Amino acid sequence: MTDTGLDQLVQQLEETAGRLRSGELEPKAAAELVDRCAQLALEIGSALDRAGRQADRELPDEGQEQLL
């Protein structure tokens, strides 16, 4: 996932959480938004995990000699 895609997910999460904090929603709508927040958070966490694993593969371990 690109940084732009991740930024869009974060923006969606922030907007959805803002709607929840407004307190103007019916319980069913609020519950649906809570589910949406959880989905977005899972997507963001997965994207960050993938990015971290990719970075680990691209960088040599510190303190380890590289084989020629």
PQR file of N, CA, C, O and H, with PARSE charges and radii, in Angstrom:
ATOM      1  N   MET A   1       0.850  -1.171   0.000 -0.4000 1.5000
ATOM      2  CA  MET A   1       0.000   0.000   0.000 -0.0000 2.0000
ATOM      3  C   MET A   1       0.894   1.232   0.000  0.5500 1.7000
ATOM      4  O   MET A   1       1.918   1.275   0.682 -0.5500 1.4000
ATOM      5  N   THR A   2       0.498   2.207  -0.758 -0.4000 1.5000
ATOM      6  CA  THR A   2       1.286   3.432  -0.840 -0.0000 2.0000
ATOM      7  C   THR A   2       1.011   4.323   0.362  0.5500 1.7000
ATOM      8  O   THR A   2       0.036   4.134   1.089 -0.5500 1.4000
ATOM      9  H   THR A   2      -0.333   2.172  -1.312  0.4000 1.0000
ATOM     10  N   ASP A   3       1.893   5.298   0.553 -0.4000 1.5000
ATOM     11  CA  ASP A   3       1.677   6.265   1.628 -0.0000 2.0000
ATOM     12  C   ASP A   3       0.362   7.005   1.421  0.5500 1.7000
ATOM     13  O   ASP A   3      -0.338   7.320   2.384 -0.5500 1.4000
ATOM     14  H   ASP A   3       2.685   5.451  -0.038  0.4000 1.0000
ATOM     15  N   THR A   4       0.025   7.284   0.157 -0.4000 1.5000
ATOM     16  CA  THR A   4      -1.232   7.971  -0.149 -0.0000 2.0000
ATOM     17  C   THR A   4      -2.413   7.124   0.278  0.5500 1.7000
ATOM     18  O   THR A   4      -3.367   7.634   0.866 -0.5500 1.4000
ATOM     19  H   THR A   4       0.593   7.029  -0.626  0.4000 1.0000
ATOM     20  N   GLY A   5      -2.355   5.822  -0.017 -0.4000 1.5000
ATOM     21  CA  GLY A   5      -3.441   4.920   0.383 -0.0000 2.0000
ATOM     22  C   GLY A   5      -3.577   4.845   1.895  0.5500 1.7000
ATOM     23  O   GLY A   5      -4.687   4.830   2.428 -0.5500 1.4000
ATOM     24  H   GLY A   5      -1.580   5.408  -0.494  0.4000 1.0000
ATOM     25  N   LEU A   6      -2.452   4.800   2.576 -0.4000 1.5000
ATOM     26  CA  LEU A   6      -2.469   4.768   4.029 -0.0000 2.0000
ATOM     27  C   LEU A   6      -3.017   6.075   4.586  0.5500 1.7000
ATOM     28  O   LEU A   6      -3.803   6.075   5.533 -0.5500 1.4000
ATOM     29  H   LEU A   6      -1.551   4.812   2.143  0.4000 1.0000
ATOM     30  N   ASP A   7      -2.597   7.182   3.994 -0.4000 1.5000
ATOM     31  CA  ASP A   7      -3.111   8.488   4.427 -0.0000 2.0000
ATOM     32  C   ASP A   7      -4.627   8.571   4.249  0.5500 1.7000
ATOM     33  O   ASP A   7      -5.324   9.140   5.089 -0.5500 1.4000
ATOM     34  H   ASP A   7      -1.958   7.181   3.225  0.4000 1.0000
ATOM     35  N   GLN A   8      -5.126   8.009   3.167 -0.4000 1.5000
ATOM     36  CA  GLN A   8      -6.575   8.025   2.926 -0.0000 2.0000
ATOM     37  C   GLN A   8      -7.312   7.198   3.970  0.5500 1.7000
ATOM     38  O   GLN A   8      -8.373   7.601   4.446 -0.5500 1.4000
ATOM     39  H   GLN A   8      -4.559   7.547   2.485  0.4000 1.0000
ATOM     40  N   LEU A   9      -6.754   6.037   4.331 -0.4000 1.5000
ATOM     41  CA  LEU A   9      -7.377   5.214   5.369 -0.0000 2.0000
ATOM     42  C   LEU A   9      -7.391   5.944   6.707  0.5500 1.7000
ATOM     43  O   LEU A   9      -8.391   5.918   7.423 -0.5500 1.4000
ATOM     44  H   LEU A   9      -5.892   5.709   3.945  0.4000 1.0000
ATOM     45  N   VAL A  10      -6.288   6.588   7.037 -0.4000 1.5000
ATOM     46  CA  VAL A  10      -6.213   7.334   8.297 -0.0000 2.0000
ATOM     47  C   VAL A  10      -7.231   8.465   8.290  0.5500 1.7000
ATOM     48  O   VAL A  10      -7.903   8.702   9.294 -0.5500 1.4000
ATOM     49  H   VAL A  10      -5.476   6.608   6.455  0.4000 1.0000
ATOM     50  N   GLN A  11      -7.350   9.159   7.171 -0.4000 1.5000
ATOM     51  CA  GLN A  11      -8.322  10.250   7.074 -0.0000 2.0000
ATOM     52  C   GLN A  11      -9.749   9.721   7.246  0.5500 1.7000
ATOM     53  O   GLN A  11     -10.565  10.334   7.935 -0.5500 1.4000
ATOM     54  H   GLN A  11      -6.805   8.966   6.356  0.4000 1.0000
ATOM     55  N   GLN A  12     -10.043   8.585   6.619 -0.4000 1.5000
ATOM     56  CA  GLN A  12     -11.373   7.986   6.779 -0.0000 2.0000
ATOM     57  C   GLN A  12     -11.637   7.629   8.233  0.5500 1.7000
ATOM     58  O   GLN A  12     -12.733   7.860   8.745 -0.5500 1.4000
ATOM     59  H   GLN A  12      -9.381   8.087   6.060  0.4000 1.0000
ATOM     60  N   LEU A  13     -10.632   7.064   8.900 -0.4000 1.5000
ATOM     61  CA  LEU A  13     -10.788   6.697  10.306 -0.0000 2.0000
ATOM     62  C   LEU A  13     -11.043   7.931  11.159  0.5500 1.7000
ATOM     63  O   LEU A  13     -11.919   7.922  12.024 -0.5500 1.4000
ATOM     64  H   LEU A  13      -9.742   6.876   8.484  0.4000 1.0000
ATOM     65  N   GLU A  14     -10.277   8.996  10.916 -0.4000 1.5000
ATOM     66  CA  GLU A  14     -10.466  10.232  11.682 -0.0000 2.0000
ATOM     67  C   GLU A  14     -11.857  10.821  11.458  0.5500 1.7000
ATOM     68  O   GLU A  14     -12.502  11.269  12.406 -0.5500 1.4000
ATOM     69  H   GLU A  14      -9.566   9.004  10.214  0.4000 1.0000
ATOM     70  N   GLU A  15     -12.317  10.823  10.216 -0.4000 1.5000
ATOM     71  CA  GLU A  15     -13.646  11.367   9.921 -0.0000 2.0000
ATOM     72  C   GLU A  15     -14.742  10.524  10.560  0.5500 1.7000
ATOM     73  O   GLU A  15     -15.706  11.057  11.109 -0.5500 1.4000
ATOM     74  H   GLU A  15     -11.792  10.460   9.446  0.4000 1.0000
ATOM     75  N   THR A  16     -14.589   9.211  10.485 -0.4000 1.5000
ATOM     76  CA  THR A  16     -15.585   8.319  11.075 -0.0000 2.0000
ATOM     77  C   THR A  16     -15.617   8.477  12.589  0.5500 1.7000
ATOM     78  O   THR A  16     -16.691   8.529  13.187 -0.5500 1.4000
ATOM     79  H   THR A  16     -13.806   8.778  10.039  0.4000 1.0000
ATOM     80  N   ALA A  17     -14.458   8.553  13.204 -0.4000 1.5000
ATOM     81  CA  ALA A  17     -14.402   8.751  14.654 -0.0000 2.0000
ATOM     82  C   ALA A  17     -15.004  10.093  15.042  0.5500 1.7000
ATOM     83  O   ALA A  17     -15.658  10.202  16.080 -0.5500 1.4000
ATOM     84  H   ALA A  17     -13.584   8.511  12.718  0.4000 1.0000
ATOM     85  N   GLY A  18     -14.792  11.110  14.226 -0.4000 1.5000
ATOM     86  CA  GLY A  18     -15.387  12.418  14.486 -0.0000 2.0000
ATOM     87  C   GLY A  18     -16.909  12.357  14.469  0.5500 1.7000
ATOM     88  O   GLY A  18     -17.575  12.985  15.292 -0.5500 1.4000
ATOM     89  H   GLY A  18     -14.261  11.022  13.383  0.4000 1.0000
ATOM     90  N   ARG A  19     -17.446  11.607  13.537 -0.4000 1.5000
ATOM     91  CA  ARG A  19     -18.910  11.446  13.486 -0.0000 2.0000
ATOM     92  C   ARG A  19     -19.415  10.750  14.743  0.5500 1.7000
ATOM     93  O   ARG A  19     -20.471  11.096  15.274 -0.5500 1.4000
ATOM     94  H   ARG A  19     -16.906  11.097  12.867  0.4000 1.0000
ATOM     95  N   LEU A  20     -18.659   9.775  15.210 -0.4000 1.5000
ATOM     96  CA  LEU A  20     -19.053   9.082  16.442 -0.0000 2.0000
ATOM     97  C   LEU A  20     -19.022  10.024  17.642  0.5500 1.7000
ATOM     98  O   LEU A  20     -19.916   9.997  18.488 -0.5500 1.4000
ATOM     99  H   LEU A  20     -17.801   9.494  14.779  0.4000 1.0000
ATOM    100  N   ARG A  21     -17.986  10.855  17.704 -0.4000 1.5000
ATOM    101  CA  ARG A  21     -17.852  11.770  18.841 -0.0000 2.0000
ATOM    102  C   ARG A  21     -18.922  12.854  18.844  0.5500 1.7000
ATOM    103  O   ARG A  21     -19.180  13.466  19.880 -0.5500 1.4000
ATOM    104  H   ARG A  21     -17.260  10.877  17.016  0.4000 1.0000
ATOM    105  N   SER A  22     -19.540  13.095  17.705 -0.4000 1.5000
ATOM    106  CA  SER A  22     -20.548  14.155  17.644 -0.0000 2.0000
ATOM    107  C   SER A  22     -21.736  13.855  18.548  0.5500 1.7000
ATOM    108  O   SER A  22     -22.405  14.774  19.019 -0.5500 1.4000
ATOM    109  H   SER A  22     -19.330  12.598  16.863  0.4000 1.0000
ATOM    110  N   GLY A  23     -22.000  12.581  18.790 -0.4000 1.5000
ATOM    111  CA  GLY A  23     -23.106  12.205  19.664 -0.0000 2.0000
ATOM    112  C   GLY A  23     -24.470  12.396  19.038  0.5500 1.7000
ATOM    113  O   GLY A  23     -25.482  12.330  19.735 -0.5500 1.4000
ATOM    114  H   GLY A  23     -21.456  11.835  18.407  0.4000 1.0000
ATOM    115  N   GLU A  24     -24.519  12.629  17.749 -0.4000 1.5000
ATOM    116  CA  GLU A  24     -25.782  12.908  17.069 -0.0000 2.0000
ATOM    117  C   GLU A  24     -26.341  11.701  16.328  0.5500 1.7000
ATOM    118  O   GLU A  24     -27.266  11.849  15.529 -0.5500 1.4000
ATOM    119  H   GLU A  24     -23.697  12.683  17.182  0.4000 1.0000
ATOM    120  N   LEU A  25     -25.811  10.532  16.572 -0.4000 1.5000
ATOM    121  CA  LEU A  25     -26.220   9.349  15.829 -0.0000 2.0000
ATOM    122  C   LEU A  25     -27.173   8.479  16.635  0.5500 1.7000
ATOM    123  O   LEU A  25     -27.118   8.431  17.864 -0.5500 1.4000
ATOM    124  H   LEU A  25     -25.060  10.412  17.221  0.4000 1.0000
ATOM    125  N   GLU A  26     -28.036   7.805  15.917 -0.4000 1.5000
ATOM    126  CA  GLU A  26     -28.877   6.785  16.534 -0.0000 2.0000
ATOM    127  C   GLU A  26     -27.978   5.607  16.917  0.5500 1.7000
ATOM    128  O   GLU A  26     -26.925   5.413  16.309 -0.5500 1.4000
ATOM    129  H   GLU A  26     -28.081   7.844  14.918  0.4000 1.0000
ATOM    130  N   PRO A  27     -28.378   4.828  17.907 -0.5600 1.5000
ATOM    131  CA  PRO A  27     -27.529   3.718  18.355  0.2800 2.0000
ATOM    132  C   PRO A  27     -27.108   2.759  17.235  0.5500 1.7000
ATOM    133  O   PRO A  27     -25.955   2.329  17.190 -0.5500 1.4000
ATOM    134  N   LYS A  28     -28.028   2.425  16.339 -0.4000 1.5000
ATOM    135  CA  LYS A  28     -27.689   1.492  15.263 -0.0000 2.0000
ATOM    136  C   LYS A  28     -26.632   2.099  14.339  0.5500 1.7000
ATOM    137  O   LYS A  28     -25.686   1.414  13.948 -0.5500 1.4000
ATOM    138  H   LYS A  28     -28.964   2.773  16.375  0.4000 1.0000
ATOM    139  N   ALA A  29     -26.782   3.361  13.991 -0.4000 1.5000
ATOM    140  CA  ALA A  29     -25.807   4.035  13.126 -0.0000 2.0000
ATOM    141  C   ALA A  29     -24.456   4.141  13.830  0.5500 1.7000
ATOM    142  O   ALA A  29     -23.410   3.972  13.204 -0.5500 1.4000
ATOM    143  H   ALA A  29     -27.551   3.917  14.308  0.4000 1.0000
ATOM    144  N   ALA A  30     -24.482   4.419  15.127 -0.4000 1.5000
ATOM    145  CA  ALA A  30     -23.234   4.505  15.893 -0.0000 2.0000
ATOM    146  C   ALA A  30     -22.534   3.144  15.915  0.5500 1.7000
ATOM    147  O   ALA A  30     -21.314   3.066  15.769 -0.5500 1.4000
ATOM    148  H   ALA A  30     -25.332   4.556  15.636  0.4000 1.0000
ATOM    149  N   ALA A  31     -23.305   2.083  16.097 -0.4000 1.5000
ATOM    150  CA  ALA A  31     -22.721   0.740  16.109 -0.0000 2.0000
ATOM    151  C   ALA A  31     -22.081   0.412  14.763  0.5500 1.7000
ATOM    152  O   ALA A  31     -21.013  -0.198  14.711 -0.5500 1.4000
ATOM    153  H   ALA A  31     -24.295   2.147  16.216  0.4000 1.0000
ATOM    154  N   GLU A  32     -22.733   0.815  13.682 -0.4000 1.5000
ATOM    155  CA  GLU A  32     -22.168   0.574  12.350 -0.0000 2.0000
ATOM    156  C   GLU A  32     -20.862   1.350  12.165  0.5500 1.7000
ATOM    157  O   GLU A  32     -19.919   0.847  11.555 -0.5500 1.4000
ATOM    158  H   GLU A  32     -23.600   1.310  13.724  0.4000 1.0000
ATOM    159  N   LEU A  33     -20.812   2.566  12.690 -0.4000 1.5000
ATOM    160  CA  LEU A  33     -19.586   3.355  12.578 -0.0000 2.0000
ATOM    161  C   LEU A  33     -18.465   2.779  13.447  0.5500 1.7000
ATOM    162  O   LEU A  33     -17.293   2.838  13.073 -0.5500 1.4000
ATOM    163  H   LEU A  33     -21.579   2.974  13.185  0.4000 1.0000
ATOM    164  N   VAL A  34     -18.821   2.232  14.589 -0.4000 1.5000
ATOM    165  CA  VAL A  34     -17.814   1.566  15.422 -0.0000 2.0000
ATOM    166  C   VAL A  34     -17.224   0.390  14.655  0.5500 1.7000
ATOM    167  O   VAL A  34     -16.010   0.184  14.672 -0.5500 1.4000
ATOM    168  H   VAL A  34     -19.772   2.184  14.893  0.4000 1.0000
ATOM    169  N   ASP A  35     -18.076  -0.384  13.981 -0.4000 1.5000
ATOM    170  CA  ASP A  35     -17.579  -1.486  13.156 -0.0000 2.0000
ATOM    171  C   ASP A  35     -16.677  -0.973  12.042  0.5500 1.7000
ATOM    172  O   ASP A  35     -15.642  -1.574  11.754 -0.5500 1.4000
ATOM    173  H   ASP A  35     -19.062  -0.217  13.967  0.4000 1.0000
ATOM    174  N   ARG A  36     -17.062   0.132  11.417 -0.4000 1.5000
ATOM    175  CA  ARG A  36     -16.258   0.707  10.340 -0.0000 2.0000
ATOM    176  C   ARG A  36     -14.898   1.169  10.875  0.5500 1.7000
ATOM    177  O   ARG A  36     -13.874   0.970  10.222 -0.5500 1.4000
ATOM    178  H   ARG A  36     -17.902   0.621  11.651  0.4000 1.0000
ATOM    179  N   CYS A  37     -14.889   1.781  12.052 -0.4000 1.5000
ATOM    180  CA  CYS A  37     -13.626   2.199  12.663 -0.0000 2.0000
ATOM    181  C   CYS A  37     -12.724   0.989  12.896  0.5500 1.7000
ATOM    182  O   CYS A  37     -11.520   1.049  12.646 -0.5500 1.4000
ATOM    183  H   CYS A  37     -15.721   1.942  12.582  0.4000 1.0000
ATOM    184  N   ALA A  38     -13.299  -0.089  13.369 -0.4000 1.5000
ATOM    185  CA  ALA A  38     -12.519  -1.303  13.616 -0.0000 2.0000
ATOM    186  C   ALA A  38     -11.944  -1.843  12.308  0.5500 1.7000
ATOM    187  O   ALA A  38     -10.787  -2.261  12.264 -0.5500 1.4000
ATOM    188  H   ALA A  38     -14.277  -0.138  13.573  0.4000 1.0000
ATOM    189  N   GLN A  39     -12.743  -1.836  11.247 -0.4000 1.5000
ATOM    190  CA  GLN A  39     -12.266  -2.306   9.947 -0.0000 2.0000
ATOM    191  C   GLN A  39     -11.121  -1.431   9.444  0.5500 1.7000
ATOM    192  O   GLN A  39     -10.103  -1.941   8.976 -0.5500 1.4000
ATOM    193  H   GLN A  39     -13.683  -1.496  11.282  0.4000 1.0000
ATOM    194  N   LEU A  40     -11.290  -0.124   9.540 -0.4000 1.5000
ATOM    195  CA  LEU A  40     -10.247   0.801   9.090 -0.0000 2.0000
ATOM    196  C   LEU A  40      -8.967   0.624   9.902  0.5500 1.7000
ATOM    197  O   LEU A  40      -7.868   0.612   9.348 -0.5500 1.4000
ATOM    198  H   LEU A  40     -12.117   0.291   9.920  0.4000 1.0000
ATOM    199  N   ALA A  41      -9.117   0.487  11.213 -0.4000 1.5000
ATOM    200  CA  ALA A  41      -7.947   0.298  12.073 -0.0000 2.0000
ATOM    201  C   ALA A  41      -7.221  -0.997  11.711  0.5500 1.7000
ATOM    202  O   ALA A  41      -5.990  -1.036  11.713 -0.5500 1.4000
ATOM    203  H   ALA A  41     -10.010   0.496  11.663  0.4000 1.0000
ATOM    204  N   LEU A  42      -7.963  -2.044  11.403 -0.4000 1.5000
ATOM    205  CA  LEU A  42      -7.355  -3.310  10.997 -0.0000 2.0000
ATOM    206  C   LEU A  42      -6.603  -3.142   9.675  0.5500 1.7000
ATOM    207  O   LEU A  42      -5.487  -3.643   9.535 -0.5500 1.4000
ATOM    208  H   LEU A  42      -8.962  -2.012  11.401  0.4000 1.0000
ATOM    209  N   GLU A  43      -7.194  -2.452   8.712 -0.4000 1.5000
ATOM    210  CA  GLU A  43      -6.531  -2.211   7.434 -0.0000 2.0000
ATOM    211  C   GLU A  43      -5.249  -1.402   7.625  0.5500 1.7000
ATOM    212  O   GLU A  43      -4.219  -1.703   7.021 -0.5500 1.4000
ATOM    213  H   GLU A  43      -8.101  -2.045   8.825  0.4000 1.0000
ATOM    214  N   ILE A  44      -5.322  -0.380   8.464 -0.4000 1.5000
ATOM    215  CA  ILE A  44      -4.152   0.457   8.722 -0.0000 2.0000
ATOM    216  C   ILE A  44      -3.061  -0.362   9.405  0.5500 1.7000
ATOM    217  O   ILE A  44      -1.895  -0.291   9.018 -0.5500 1.4000
ATOM    218  H   ILE A  44      -6.159  -0.135   8.954  0.4000 1.0000
ATOM    219  N   GLY A  45      -3.432  -1.130  10.407 -0.4000 1.5000
ATOM    220  CA  GLY A  45      -2.464  -1.967  11.111 -0.0000 2.0000
ATOM    221  C   GLY A  45      -1.805  -2.980  10.179  0.5500 1.7000
ATOM    222  O   GLY A  45      -0.596  -3.201  10.248 -0.5500 1.4000
ATOM    223  H   GLY A  45      -4.379  -1.188  10.722  0.4000 1.0000
ATOM    224  N   SER A  46      -2.594  -3.586   9.318 -0.4000 1.5000
ATOM    225  CA  SER A  46      -2.050  -4.553   8.365 -0.0000 2.0000
ATOM    226  C   SER A  46      -1.083  -3.885   7.391  0.5500 1.7000
ATOM    227  O   SER A  46      -0.026  -4.434   7.080 -0.5500 1.4000
ATOM    228  H   SER A  46      -3.576  -3.407   9.262  0.4000 1.0000
ATOM    229  N   ALA A  47      -1.450  -2.704   6.917 -0.4000 1.5000
ATOM    230  CA  ALA A  47      -0.583  -1.973   5.985 -0.0000 2.0000
ATOM    231  C   ALA A  47       0.732  -1.595   6.652  0.5500 1.7000
ATOM    232  O   ALA A  47       1.794  -1.704   6.039 -0.5500 1.4000
ATOM    233  H   ALA A  47      -2.309  -2.258   7.170  0.4000 1.0000
ATOM    234  N   LEU A  48       0.668  -1.156   7.890 -0.4000 1.5000
ATOM    235  CA  LEU A  48       1.891  -0.802   8.608 -0.0000 2.0000
ATOM    236  C   LEU A  48       2.756  -2.030   8.876  0.5500 1.7000
ATOM    237  O   LEU A  48       3.982  -1.962   8.788 -0.5500 1.4000
ATOM    238  H   LEU A  48      -0.195  -1.068   8.388  0.4000 1.0000
ATOM    239  N   ASP A  49       2.122  -3.138   9.199 -0.4000 1.5000
ATOM    240  CA  ASP A  49       2.856  -4.383   9.420 -0.0000 2.0000
ATOM    241  C   ASP A  49       3.573  -4.826   8.143  0.5500 1.7000
ATOM    242  O   ASP A  49       4.744  -5.204   8.182 -0.5500 1.4000
ATOM    243  H   ASP A  49       1.126  -3.193   9.270  0.4000 1.0000
ATOM    244  N   ARG A  50       2.858  -4.776   7.004 -0.4000 1.5000
ATOM    245  CA  ARG A  50       3.485  -5.139   5.735 -0.0000 2.0000
ATOM    246  C   ARG A  50       4.660  -4.219   5.418  0.5500 1.7000
ATOM    247  O   ARG A  50       5.711  -4.676   4.971 -0.5500 1.4000
ATOM    248  H   ARG A  50       1.907  -4.469   6.972  0.4000 1.0000
ATOM    249  N   ALA A  51       4.477  -2.929   5.651 -0.4000 1.5000
ATOM    250  CA  ALA A  51       5.551  -1.956   5.373 -0.0000 2.0000
ATOM    251  C   ALA A  51       6.759  -2.234   6.260  0.5500 1.7000
ATOM    252  O   ALA A  51       7.897  -2.137   5.802 -0.5500 1.4000
ATOM    253  H   ALA A  51       3.623  -2.557   6.014  0.4000 1.0000
ATOM    254  N   GLY A  52       6.525  -2.577   7.516 -0.4000 1.5000
ATOM    255  CA  GLY A  52       7.625  -2.885   8.429 -0.0000 2.0000
ATOM    256  C   GLY A  52       8.375  -4.131   8.017  0.5500 1.7000
ATOM    257  O   GLY A  52       9.604  -4.166   8.072 -0.5500 1.4000
ATOM    258  H   GLY A  52       5.600  -2.655   7.888  0.4000 1.0000
ATOM    259  N   ARG A  53       7.641  -5.163   7.601 -0.4000 1.5000
ATOM    260  CA  ARG A  53       8.294  -6.386   7.149 -0.0000 2.0000
ATOM    261  C   ARG A  53       9.089  -6.145   5.867  0.5500 1.7000
ATOM    262  O   ARG A  53      10.180  -6.687   5.690 -0.5500 1.4000
ATOM    263  H   ARG A  53       6.642  -5.134   7.556  0.4000 1.0000
ATOM    264  N   GLN A  54       8.533  -5.329   4.981 -0.4000 1.5000
ATOM    265  CA  GLN A  54       9.237  -5.001   3.741 -0.0000 2.0000
ATOM    266  C   GLN A  54      10.533  -4.246   4.053  0.5500 1.7000
ATOM    267  O   GLN A  54      11.576  -4.529   3.465 -0.5500 1.4000
ATOM    268  H   GLN A  54       7.647  -4.888   5.125  0.4000 1.0000
ATOM    269  N   ALA A  55      10.463  -3.302   4.967 -0.4000 1.5000
ATOM    270  CA  ALA A  55      11.650  -2.533   5.346 -0.0000 2.0000
ATOM    271  C   ALA A  55      12.706  -3.451   5.970  0.5500 1.7000
ATOM    272  O   ALA A  55      13.901  -3.280   5.729 -0.5500 1.4000
ATOM    273  H   ALA A  55       9.615  -3.072   5.445  0.4000 1.0000
ATOM    274  N   ASP A  56      12.263  -4.417   6.768 -0.4000 1.5000
ATOM    275  CA  ASP A  56      13.205  -5.362   7.376 -0.0000 2.0000
ATOM    276  C   ASP A  56      13.923  -6.185   6.314  0.5500 1.7000
ATOM    277  O   ASP A  56      15.109  -6.483   6.455 -0.5500 1.4000
ATOM    278  H   ASP A  56      11.293  -4.556   6.964  0.4000 1.0000
ATOM    279  N   ARG A  57      13.216  -6.550   5.262 -0.4000 1.5000
ATOM    280  CA  ARG A  57      13.840  -7.349   4.202 -0.0000 2.0000
ATOM    281  C   ARG A  57      14.819  -6.519   3.380  0.5500 1.7000
ATOM    282  O   ARG A  57      15.788  -7.051   2.839 -0.5500 1.4000
ATOM    283  H   ARG A  57      12.252  -6.308   5.148  0.4000 1.0000
ATOM    284  N   GLU A  58      14.568  -5.226   3.287 -0.4000 1.5000
ATOM    285  CA  GLU A  58      15.405  -4.372   2.447 -0.0000 2.0000
ATOM    286  C   GLU A  58      16.674  -3.901   3.143  0.5500 1.7000
ATOM    287  O   GLU A  58      17.653  -3.569   2.473 -0.5500 1.4000
ATOM    288  H   GLU A  58      13.781  -4.794   3.727  0.4000 1.0000
ATOM    289  N   LEU A  59      16.678  -3.866   4.461 -0.4000 1.5000
ATOM    290  CA  LEU A  59      17.834  -3.375   5.203 -0.0000 2.0000
ATOM    291  C   LEU A  59      18.594  -4.541   5.814  0.5500 1.7000
ATOM    292  O   LEU A  59      17.991  -5.449   6.386 -0.5500 1.4000
ATOM    293  H   LEU A  59      15.883  -4.136   5.005  0.4000 1.0000
ATOM    294  N   PRO A  60      19.922  -4.516   5.694 -0.5600 1.5000
ATOM    295  CA  PRO A  60      20.703  -5.581   6.347  0.2800 2.0000
ATOM    296  C   PRO A  60      20.627  -5.417   7.865  0.5500 1.7000
ATOM    297  O   PRO A  60      20.471  -4.309   8.380 -0.5500 1.4000
ATOM    298  N   ASP A  61      20.739  -6.525   8.555 -0.4000 1.5000
ATOM    299  CA  ASP A  61      20.743  -6.477  10.022 -0.0000 2.0000
ATOM    300  C   ASP A  61      21.981  -5.753  10.510  0.5500 1.7000
ATOM    301  O   ASP A  61      23.086  -6.005  10.029 -0.5500 1.4000
ATOM    302  H   ASP A  61      20.866  -7.425   8.137  0.4000 1.0000
ATOM    303  N   GLU A  62      21.798  -4.843  11.473 -0.4000 1.5000
ATOM    304  CA  GLU A  62      22.945  -4.158  12.053 -0.0000 2.0000
ATOM    305  C   GLU A  62      23.794  -5.163  12.815  0.5500 1.7000
ATOM    306  O   GLU A  62      23.277  -6.053  13.490 -0.5500 1.4000
ATOM    307  H   GLU A  62      20.900  -4.638  11.864  0.4000 1.0000
ATOM    308  N   GLY A  63      25.087  -5.006  12.695 -0.4000 1.5000
ATOM    309  CA  GLY A  63      25.986  -5.898  13.406 -0.0000 2.0000
ATOM    310  C   GLY A  63      26.257  -7.202  12.677  0.5500 1.7000
ATOM    311  O   GLY A  63      27.087  -8.002  13.109 -0.5500 1.4000
ATOM    312  H   GLY A  63      25.507  -4.283  12.147  0.4000 1.0000
ATOM    313  N   GLN A  64      25.559  -7.414  11.577 -0.4000 1.5000
ATOM    314  CA  GLN A  64      25.776  -8.620  10.794 -0.0000 2.0000
ATOM    315  C   GLN A  64      26.629  -8.285   9.572  0.5500 1.7000
ATOM    316  O   GLN A  64      26.375  -7.303   8.874 -0.5500 1.4000
ATOM    317  H   GLN A  64      24.885  -6.765  11.226  0.4000 1.0000
ATOM    318  N   GLU A  65      27.611  -9.088   9.332 -0.4000 1.5000
ATOM    319  CA  GLU A  65      28.428  -8.875   8.136 -0.0000 2.0000
ATOM    320  C   GLU A  65      27.657  -9.360   6.921  0.5500 1.7000
ATOM    321  O   GLU A  65      26.952 -10.368   6.970 -0.5500 1.4000
ATOM    322  H   GLU A  65      27.817  -9.885   9.900  0.4000 1.0000
ATOM    323  N   GLN A  66      27.804  -8.632   5.848 -0.4000 1.5000
ATOM    324  CA  GLN A  66      27.164  -9.046   4.614 -0.0000 2.0000
ATOM    325  C   GLN A  66      28.065 -10.047   3.890  0.5500 1.7000
ATOM    326  O   GLN A  66      29.284  -9.887   3.843 -0.5500 1.4000
ATOM    327  H   GLN A  66      28.376  -7.813   5.808  0.4000 1.0000
ATOM    328  N   LEU A  67      27.452 -11.057   3.340 -0.4000 1.5000
ATOM    329  CA  LEU A  67      28.189 -12.039   2.550 -0.0000 2.0000
ATOM    330  C   LEU A  67      28.395 -11.468   1.167  0.5500 1.7000
ATOM    331  O   LEU A  67      27.497 -10.851   0.594 -0.5500 1.4000
ATOM    332  H   LEU A  67      26.461 -11.187   3.378  0.4000 1.0000
ATOM    333  N   LEU A  68      29.566 -11.676   0.643 -0.4000 1.5000
ATOM    334  CA  LEU A  68      29.863 -11.177  -0.690 -0.0000 2.0000
ATOM    335  C   LEU A  68      29.554 -12.198  -1.731  0.5500 1.7000
ATOM    336  O   LEU A  68      29.745 -11.945  -2.920 -0.5500 1.4000
ATOM    337  H   LEU A  68      30.295 -12.178   1.108  0.4000 1.0000
TER
END
